[in-house]
């Protein structure tokens, strides 16, 4: 899952494509899972190739606490994933259930005969 912020500035997503040809035009489509509306639809040659992954940089019109589906296509689908928008400060240690899970303590004593 890709995690992005609600922002009016450019953000970069990193992904591993199924196939990739440098210089080809790719369509990047982001659809809100709740409403079914397309919030980003762009055709671009700006998908860059790194050693083991690719990058795409754009301004995404996302709303906080919403799930999206991102699809990147060329002549066929090269990448498909879920995207989540949040404004949590530290995205590197982000968890969906932050502060909601509580542990129960037990002594875990077993009797063996």
C-alpha positions in Angstrom: 0.0 0.0 0.0 1.2 3.5 -0.9 0.7 6.2 1.7 0.6 9.8 0.7 -0.4 13.1 2.3 -3.2 15.6 1.6 -1.1 18.2 -0.1 -1.1 20.7 -2.9 2.6 20.1 -3.7 4.2 17.3 -5.7 4.6 13.9 -4.2 6.5 10.9 -5.5 5.3 7.3 -5.5 7.8 4.4 -5.9 6.7 1.2 -7.5 7.9 -2.0 -9.1 6.3 -2.4 -12.5 5.3 -5.7 -14.2 7.0 -4.4 -17.4 8.6 -1.1 -18.4 9.9 0.5 -21.5 11.8 3.8 -21.1 10.4 6.7 -23.0 6.9 5.2 -23.4 3.8 7.1 -22.4 2.0 5.8 -19.3 -1.4 6.6 -18.0 -1.7 7.1 -14.2 -5.2 6.8 -12.8 -6.2 7.3 -9.2 -9.8 6.4 -8.2 -11.5 7.0 -4.8 -12.7 3.7 -3.6 -15.7 5.2 -1.7 -17.2 7.4 -4.3 -15.8 5.7 -7.5 -14.7 9.1 -8.8 -11.4 9.5 -10.7 -9.3 12.1 -8.8 -6.1 11.9 -10.9 -5.9 10.8 -14.6 -2.7 11.8 -16.4 -0.8 10.5 -19.4 2.9 11.0 -18.9 6.4 10.0 -20.1 7.6 11.2 -16.7 7.8 7.7 -15.2 11.5 7.3 -14.3 13.4 4.1 -14.0 15.8 3.4 -11.1 17.8 0.3 -10.3 15.0 -1.9 -9.0 11.9 0.4 -9.0 10.3 3.2 -10.9 9.1 6.6 -9.7 6.2 8.9 -10.7 5.9 12.5 -9.4 2.7 14.5 -9.6 0.2 16.6 -7.6 -2.5 14.3 -6.4 -5.9 15.7 -5.3 -6.4 13.4 -2.3 -8.5 13.8 0.8 -7.3 12.7 4.3 -8.5 9.3 5.6 -9.6 8.0 2.2 -8.6 4.9 0.3 -7.8 5.0 -3.4 -6.9 2.6 -6.2 -3.9 3.5 -8.4 -3.5 2.0 -11.8 -0.6 2.6 -14.2 -1.1 1.4 -17.8 0.9 1.5 -21.0 -0.2 -1.0 -23.6 -1.2 -3.1 -20.7 -1.5 -2.7 -16.9 2.0 -2.4 -15.5 1.1 -1.6 -11.9 -1.9 -1.6 -9.6 -2.1 -1.0 -5.9 -4.0 0.7 -3.1 -3.3 4.2 -1.9 -4.1 5.7 1.5 -4.1 9.4 2.3 -3.2 10.6 5.8 -1.5 13.6 7.4 0.2 11.7 10.2 3.6 13.3 11.0 5.8 10.3 10.6 4.9 8.3 7.5 7.8 5.9 7.9 6.3 4.3 10.9 2.7 4.7 9.9 0.2 2.1 10.9 -3.5 2.0 10.0 -4.6 1.0 13.6 -2.3 3.4 15.5 -3.4 3.6 19.1 -6.4 1.3 18.6 -4.9 -2.0 19.5 -4.5 -2.9 23.2 -2.8 -6.0 24.5 -4.2 -8.3 27.3 -1.8 -9.6 29.8 -1.9 -13.2 30.9 0.4 -15.5 32.7 0.3 -18.2 30.0 0.8 -21.1 32.5 0.4 -24.5 31.0 0.2 -27.7 33.0 2.0 -30.7 31.5 1.6 -34.2 32.8 
